[in-house]
Amino acid sequence: MEAKLLIVDDTPENLDVLRQVLSPLDCKILVANSGERSLDIIARNQPDLVLLDVMMPGMDGFEVCRRIRANESTAETPVIFVTARQDDIAQGFAVGGNDYITKPISTEEVQSRVRHQLERVRLIRELKTLNEELEEKVRERTAKLAIANRQLREEVNERRFMQDRLRYLAEHDFVTRVYNRNALDAHVTEVIDGVQRKSAEAVYLQIDIDQFRLVNESCGCIAGDELLKEVGEMLGHCLSEQDFLARLGGDKFAIVAGKHNRASGLALANLIQQQANNFAFVWEGREFKLALTIAMVVVDKDVSSFEQLLLMADEVMYLAKKEGRSTVRVYDEDTLRQTSHRSNVNWALRLVDALNQDHFCIHVQRLSRIRAAGESQPAKLKLEALVRLRDTSGSLMFPDSFIPAAERFNLISQIDRWMIKRVVQILAQHPECHDELEHIAINLSAISIRERDMGAYIERTLAQYKVPGHLIAFEITETENIVNLEETRQFIRDVKNLGCQFALDDFGSGYASFNYLRELPFDQVKIDGVFIRDIDKIETNISMVKSIVEIAQKLNVSVVAEFVENNRIHTLLDELGVDWGQGFHYHHPEELTNESLKRMIKQVA
């Protein structure tokens, strides 16, 4: 029978994308734009598989899944969550999800995961049918047991085989055929119980493939899957029968080594590193050397849950990669205590001190016009303001180091306000530069947009320093924090009435980028650098950028390409019709000071 798939998403564009991706599977595809609508369709049509978005107005994806599981007729219907947030994955499994797909989606991943679940549904149905047939045969052949015994044994063996196959599919990763995250969770829980009650010994190794992205993006997803298979086989050869190997997801593997202590766990990690050093991945004549980063945690009585163990391993992995890849690092309380930059409490205090003591500074990067043809006036200076943090030694820290902590402790809006005020102050000190400056762009978090007085703060700051609004632009990155489009739309309109402009940053990287561009009054889109950095090497990136440019032109929105690093990319972007470029090819970021602003203005003039 033709399989029926139900796609649930409140965004029409997302529905269209998934429908196109799944069209080669020759399935009947149903769609629903809300949780409530999806339950009605499920009750009437009994789909074989549900692809369920998490963030929806009204009833969210988690509640829909709970109701599917609570209904006897749909309790076994497999559900794949579609989400852009890592935090949603664990909750999705908790409410009964069978699998997940991360946004932005990968065509190969979506099709593989859907095929995997459909195969599971098919096997369950065949097993049910076989069970019914077996029961009927037993009733019919009771009088002829002697004759039917051999055939009955064969059929029982077949049923056992199918049950084993179903168990295998539920516990194993479909790419590498090693255990999956669910199986790892169950095994770690048993190990922790043994450690707590019987004082057993075990170590946990988390392994990252450092070059996986290079292979996956340069050679394609098929090559990436093959690399994962070969790495899984290589790791398996290093283990004993009592060790447990699983794939966490992406380029991450995990090993639970039973009856190991710190010393023997380190010996195992070093053996894996030695094997990795001797390993080479070959694809279409190209050879790639393998490098692994390994984080080790001794599972002792201080470890009480699978989630805690993963967090401990993530902390160690962060430190290992910061010190240098291809290393082995062990979780050690003294070591982690010394690295205060990873301490949540220390980060909170540090950011508060930075705001109070003015430890932040602003760097700027100049944008360059790509398409100069047809312009009657020379381009004015256009800059993006980039926040930096000076540590106690005077070294600069980049946003990736402290912005997540700022968001976690609700300090991001204070940093945004500091940026706005500081940029406006510098502009107020140089009114002679205003005619040669188009604007300075400031990143604005979605959290700040939700604050009711943010628009009033911008208006007060511009008025206080007598700076024209057209000299300021705001860049907003597509994020799940933009939960209310109507409020965001009103905020943008109010601030644009002050003369400011708005750009949609990192365009194309998120699942709802095109919807945001359609729904919100942006003046500019900035194409995510992931599509630009290798555009001269990856054909699909050219198609993506071309589509973005065409849509932007129809909406009368200018286009900026980030991460332009050489002249080849500049020339290609010119041919594609991109208006502006930003990257090291034009300008390396420098601190915004009175002198640097005057110098850049002079260069433009």
Buried (B, 14 or more C-beta within 10 A) or exposed (E): EEBBBBBBBBBEBBBBBBBEBBEEBEBEBBBBBBBBBBBEBBEEEEBBBBBBBBBBEEBBBBBBBBBBBEEEEBEEBBBBBBBBEEEBBBBBBEBBBBBBBBBEBBEBBBBBBBEBBBBBBEBBEBBEEBEEEBEEBEEEBEEEEEEBEEEBEEBEEBBEEBEEBBEEBEBBBBBBBBBBBBBBBEBBEEBBEBBBEEEBBBBBBBBBBBBBEEBBBBBBBEBBBBBBBBBBEBBBEBBEEEBBBBBBBBBBBBBBBBEBEBEEBBEBBEEBBEBBEEBEBEBEEEEBEBBBBBBBBBBBEEBEEBEEBBEBBBBBBBBBBEEEEBBBBBBBEEEBEEEEBBBEEBBBEBBEEBBEEEBBBBBBBBBBBBBEEEEEEEBBBBBBBBBBBBBEEEEEBEBEBBBEBBBEBEBBBBBBBBBBBBBBEBBBEEEEBBEBBBBBBBBBBBBBBBBEEBBEBBBEBBEEBEBBBBBBBBBBBBBBBBEEBEEBEEBBEBBBEBBBBBBBBBBBBBBBBBBBBEBBEBBBBBBBBBBBBBBBEBEEBBEBBBEBBEBBEEEEBBBBBBBBBEEEBBEBBBEBBBBBBBBEBBBEBBEBEEEBBEEBBEEBE
